[in-house]
Amino acid sequence: MARTTPPRPLPVRRALLKLGEDIRDARKRRRIPLELLAQRALTSHVTMIKVERGDPAVSIGVYANALFALGLVERLGMVADHSHDEAGQALEDERLPRRARRRASSPRKRTEE
């Protein structure tokens, strides 16, 4: 029986396709042959073709190696960076207290001498 994978959401497919196209364009701008990029990314020629097509079956590690070989890997670390997470920041803001309250002071015992 053939193994089937569920279809990917359209935005995911578009993002992977764009990533693959951007990798291909960066390689071409640098005038790096596909075979050389595959060597530098520690993968095969066939897998690098899949990367440039945005194939979702290729591991993120291979995409990261390709970005590293092109000198673009630092951007990968910013993908889910909290400073760019507007939805997360909005949810965090909702959890902030509306006003600050002072703590109730504990009763102090006076010692008489």
N, C-alpha and C positions, 0 to 999 in steps of 0.2 A: 504494500500500500504506500503510495506517495505521500510524503510529508508536505503538508500545506501550511503556509504562514498566513496569518490574518492580514488583510490589506492595511497599508499604512495610511494615516490621515493625509489629505492633500497638502496641508501646510508642511508636513514633514517631508513628503516627496519633493516639494518645491525647494525646500531649504537644502536638502541633500543634492539636488540637481544643481542649484546655484553654487554650492560649495565645490562640487566637482568641476564645474565650468570655471570658477575662480582659480582653482588649482591649475587647470589646464592653461588658462590665460597667463597666470604668473610664470609657469614653466616656459611658455612661448616667448613672453617678454624677455626672459632671461636667456633665451636661445639654448635651452637645455633639452637634449633629445630625451624622449620618453624612456628609453632603455637606461640612460644615465640617472635620471630621477628615480627610476625603480631600484637601481643599485644603491643609490644614496639613501633611499627610504627603506632599504633592507627587505624588499619584496620583489615579486616577479613582474615581468612586463605585462602579463595578462591581468594581474591584480591592479596594476597602475591604470590600465585602461578602464577597469571597473570603477576605480576611484574617480577618474575624470568624467565618468558617466553618472556619478552620484549613486552608485549601487548601495542599497541599505544593508546588504549581506556582508559587506567589507567591514572589518572591525574598526572601531574608533582609533585604535592604536596605529593602524596603517595610515589613516587620514592624518594623525598627529605626526607620524614619521615623514610623510610627504610635506606637511607644512614646515617641519623642522628643516628638511633638506632645501626648502625654498627660503628659509630665513623668516618665516611667518608664524612660528609656533607660539610666540608670546601672546598673540591675540587669542589663542585657544583657552588660555587661563582666564580670560575675561568673559567667556560665554555666559556663565551663570553667576558672575560677580554680584555680590549683594548691593553694591552701590548703583547698579543698573537695574535692580529688581523693584520696579515701581509698585507692582501688586503687593509684594512682600512688605515693602516700606509702608504702604497704606494700611495693611492689616496690623502692622506693628504700631502705627500711630493710633489706631482705634483702641488698642489695649492700654494706652497711656491713661493715667488717672486724669479726670477733668479738673480737679483742683488738688492742691497739696494740703495735707492735714498734718498738724503737729501730733506727735505721739503724746498720749496721755502720760503725765508725769506720775511717777510712783510716789506714794506718800513717804515723807522722810520722818524718821523718828528723831526727836530732839533728845539729846543726852544732856542731862543737867549735872552740873558738877557740884 
